[in-house]
Amino acid sequence: MTKHKVRVIVTLKNGVLDPQGLAIKHVIDSLGKTGFEEVRQGKMFDLVVTAETSQAALAAAQDAAKTVLSNPILETFVCSLVS
């Protein structure tokens, strides 16, 4: 068994209102920063998973992301191995 680091990024689905993103965008605009068309807020998790293979670790992280780390009705997630 080997330890594998997996990064999970959770974001709101397109079309879901993102009040935190809107608030951050407002602050960016009020500071005179330009070129920012949209801001979407999300969450990031770094998991260390003990598994036989990196693919098994990724599968375990995807299961955790689907069942614990995200709300599948409102959010989507991406899992990736980190070296």
Secondary structure, DSSP 4 states (H G I P E B T S, - for coil): -EEEEEEEEEEEPTTS--HHHHHHHHHHHHTT---------EEEEEEEEEESSHHHHHHHHHHHIIIII--TTTEEEEEEEE-
